[in-house]
Amino acid sequence: MIGMAGVTGVSSLITQNPTLDQLRRCNVAVDLGAARTRVYLRGSGLVADEPSVAAVDVRTGALIAVGGNAERMAGRTPAHIRVSRPVAGGAVVDIAMAQRMLRHILGDKLGRRRLRAPMLRAAVCTPHGSAPIARRAAVETMYGLGARRVELVDTLIAAAVGCGLPVEHPEATMIVVCGAGTTQVAVLSLGSIVAAETVPVGGDAIDRAVVQHLRNAHELMLPSQSVRPLHMMLGAPADGGSLTTEVHGRDVVSGMVRTITIETEGVRHAMRTPLTAVLDAITGVLRHCPPDLVADLGDRGIMLAGGSALMPGLDLMLREATGMPVQVADSPATVAVEGLGAMIEGRVRPLHLDPLTV
């Protein structure tokens, strides 16, 4: 059995503390993230990686677009079209809309007939420490799609498996999963979570910090599509105060289009401010670990995963703040669903502890 501390059941639809054998009976693995929804199909691999966005006509209730097409509509729609994000902070906040979005994504990949199959079993990633109501929302979302059984697996366990960390060994491994809405930090050993913490800071919080900085310092409203390119400034040299870049936005006072030149130092400072919560979470997790496990991490360091792990300079900032090696996972955005996929494919070796003989 692996991850007994990371797999939780909340209703009769869920197997209580599912083992790897029970996970192998699942047909599909789903990672419902605040930024993107990823679907892994047994036997086919990762079949969907779409933004968790849906566009709806509020007059008729018709679903207009999902995924990338809906995301491109954000901020550009008339009043009768609403762009909805049914997942926030790793939790489903609009079950009906999440079902419609997933039905469209899964229907294209699995086929409408297969989606209605009564034997569909699903494994779903859930953030560590999520509330029972959030776990129940994930279950009801999949149940509404026809799932007869839902297995909930802690995102930290799935991500660690997807990164290839030796979680089944009696030694410490540390993982930091930086998502759009939350950042999860954990130390694992012997297939379970030793200590973990989740903070409501992710890529979205960094975007908001940059937008607020430009509004306060330059009286400029920045379009949401223009925020992510500014993340490159986090990786600028420490003496990058003289570096500048041009940004285009709307003047707060006049409402007209305006182009300004900004210095990297101010943006870098604005981006680093919310990331202090991530550093506090890492410190808190280490404080609750036995000294022997913390000593293991001195050499092994931190594995950085999640979509926001690709932010330039983030690994360097964590390395400087913690004094430990920091490694960014290969394809960090998809490690959680890939790890969950490895579980349902049976590619994860169960933890074996031989009994002592006296």
N, C-alpha and C positions, 0 to 999 in steps of 0.2 A: 504494500500500500504506500502511496506517496501523497504528501500534502494533506494529511488528515486535518491539520489546522487551517488549510486553505480551501476546503471544499465543504460547503454548508447547504443544508436543506431547510426550506421554510414552509413547505406545504406537502400535501399528498402527491403532488405532481413531481416531486423531486425525490430521488433516492437519498436516503439518509447516509451521509458520509460515503459517497460512492468510491469504490476501489477502481484501480486501473482496468480490471475486468469489466466493470460496469460501464466505464467510459468507452471501452472498445465497442460497445453495442450502439454507440451514437453514430448517426449518419452525417451530422453536420456540426461544425464548430463556429460560433459567432462571437465576435468582439464588437460590442456596441459602444463605440467611443463618442465623446462629445464632438470630435472633429470628423472622424471617419468611421464607417461601418465596414467590417471585414468578415468575409464568409469563407470558411474552409470546408470543402466537400470531401468526404472519405473516398479515396481512390482517384481523386482529380486534383487535389491540392487547393491552393488559394484561388478561388474563382471570382471573387468580388472584392473590390477595395474602392468604395465610393464615399464621398462626403455625406455626413449624416444630416442631410438637408432635403426638405420637400417643399414644393410650391403648390398652393391650393387656390382655386377660385372661390372666394368667400361667398359669392352670390349663389353658386350652384353646388359648392362642396366638391367639385371635381378636382382630381389630382392632375396637375398640369405637368410637373416634372419632378424628378428625384435625382439625388446625387450631384454630379458635376454640372448638369444642365440647370438644376435648381440653384446651385451655389452661384453660378454666373448671373443669376437674376437678382441677387441680394442688392438692395439699394437702388434698383433700376426698374422697379415694377410700378404699375398704376395702382390706385387705391384698392381695387377689387381683387388684387392678387397678393396673397400673404406668403412670405417665405418663412417656413417654420423649421426649428431645430428641436426635434423631439427628445434629444438626449443632451443632458447638461451635467457636467461634473462626473461623467461616467455612469450616471443613473438615468433611467427612462423617466421623463417628466410628462410625456404625452403618449399614453399607451396606444390609443387609437391611431394616432399619426405614425408612431413607430411601426405598428403593424402594417399600415398601408405602404410605408416606405420599404420595409423588409419584404412584404409580399411582392412588390414590384421587382426588387433586386433578386430575390430567391426564385421568383417565377421565371425570370429570364435565364437563370443559370440552371435550375433544376427541372424546369418544365412544369406547367400548371398541373398536370396529372400527378406527377411525382410529389409536388408540394402538398397535395391533398391526401397523400398516402397515410393510412391510419397508424403505421408503424414508425413514423418519423420520430427520431429521438435526437435531442439537441444538447450540446454542451455550450455553456455561455460563460464568458469572463465577467467577473464582478469585482469592483474595486475593493481593496482590503478595508475592512471596518465599515462597509456600507450598511445602512440601516435596514432592518427587516422589510420595511415598506418598499425600499429601493430594490431589494432582492425579489420581493413578490411582484413588483412591476416588470422585472425582467422575465420572470416565469410566465406571467399573464400575457406578455407580448408574444412569446414563443407559442404558448398554448393557443392563442388566437389564430396562429398560422397552421394549426393542426398537429402540433407536437404532442405526443402522448406521454413523454417523459422528458424532463429537463434536469440537467446536471449543472450546478453552479460551481465554478472553479475560481479560486482567488487569482486575480490578475498577476500578482507577484509570483505565484507558483508557476503559472503558465509562461510568463515572460522569462523566468529563470531557466525553465526547460527549453524554451525557444532560443535562448542565448547559448545553450550548450553548457551551462554551469553544472558542476558536479554536485548537485543538491542532495544526492543520496549519500554522500560521504560524510564522515564525522569531522568535518572541518568547515570553517565559516566561508560563506560567499555572500557578498553584499550587492544588491541591485537597487538602482534608482530608476523608476519608470516615470518619465516626464511626459504627461499628456497635455491635451488642450485645456482641460478644466482642473485637473489635479496632478499632484506629484506624489508618488508612493515610494517609500523607502523601506527596505527590509534587510535583515541578516537571516540567512537560512543555514540549516545544518541538519543532517540526517533526514532529509525529505520534508522538513517542516519549518515553519517560520519561528525563529527564536524571539525576535523583536521587530516591530514594524510601526510605521506612522504614516498617515496620509494628511497632506496639507492642501487647501483649496487654491493652489497656485500652479499655473501652467502657462502654456503659450498664449491663451486668451488674456490672462492677467498682465502679461508682458505687453501685449498689443495695447491694452487699455492704458498702461503706464506711458507708453510712447505717445498715444493720442492726447492724453492729458498734459503731457510735457509740452507738446507743440501748441496746444491751446493756451496754456498759461504763459509760456515764454515768447510765443510768436503770434498769438491770436489767429491761429490757422487750424481749420478743421480738416483732418486728413481722411481721405477715402479708405475704407477698410482694406481694399485691394492693394493699397500702397504701403501698408504697415510692415508686412513680412519682409520685403526687400531691405528694410532698415535694420533687420536683425543682423545683417552682415557687419554692422558697426560694433556689435559685441565682441567680435574677433579682431577689432582694430588694435594696433599696438598701444601699449600703456601710455606712450607719449603722443597719442593721436589727437590731442586737443586742437592742433592746427589743421587737421584734416577736415574737409568740408564736403558737402554734397547738396544737390538741389532737390527739393520736393515741391510737388504741386498740390494745392488744396483750395479750400474755400475760405475767404476772409471772414472772420467771425463778425465784424462790424458791418461791412458793406455787402457781404454775401457774394462778392465777385470772385472769379478765379484769380489766384495769386501764386506766384512762384517765389520761393525764398531759398536762401543758402543757409544751411545749419551746420554747426560744428558737431563732430562725432562725440566729443566728451560729454555734452549735455544729454544726448540720447543714450549713450552707454550708461551713464549714471542712472537715468530713469529706468532702464531695463534691469539694472542690477538690484535696484531697491526691492522689488517683489521677490527676487531670488534669495534674499536673506532668509526668508521663511524656509526655503529648501535646505539651506545650510543648518538652520536650527533643527530641522527634522533629522538630518543626518547625525548631528551631535546628540540629539535625544535618543535615537536608536542605539548608538554606540554606548551611551551611558547605561542602557538597560541590558547590555550583553555581558556575559562572563569575560573576564580578562583574557582567558586562553583564546577565545574566539576573536576578540579584538586584535590580539597578537597575530593571528592568521591573516587578518586583513592588511596588516602592515606591508606584506609582500604581494598579496593577491590584489588588493585594492578594490575599486568600485567598478561595477559594470553599469554603464549608462544606456538606457533604452527608452522607447517611447518616441512619438513623432517629434517632440520638441528637443530631443537629444541631438538632433542635427543642427541646432542653433550654433553658428560659428562662435567659438570661444567659450562655450559653456563648460566643456570638459576642462579647459585650462583654468577657468575660474574655480571650479570645484577642486582641482588638484592643488591650486595655490592655497585655498582656504582650509583644506583638510590635511594636506601633507601626504596624501596617499595617492598611489597610481590610479588613474581614471581611464577606462577603456570604453569606447563607444561600440556598441554591438553592430554586427553586420546586419543591414536592413533593420534598424532599430524600431521603425514604425510598425512592423508586422510580427515582431517576435512573440507577442502574446498569443495571437491567433495561430502562429506556426507551432508554438509549444502545445497549445490545446489540440491542434491537428495531429501532432506526434502522439499525443495520448490516445486519441480515438483510432489512430492507425496502428497502435500497439508497438510503437517504436521507442517507448520509454521503459527502461528496465525497472521493475519494482524493487523496493528496498528489501533486502534479505539480511536478517540478523540471525546468525546460527546460535542455537541455545548452548549454554555452557554445560559441560558434562563434568561431574565431580567424581 
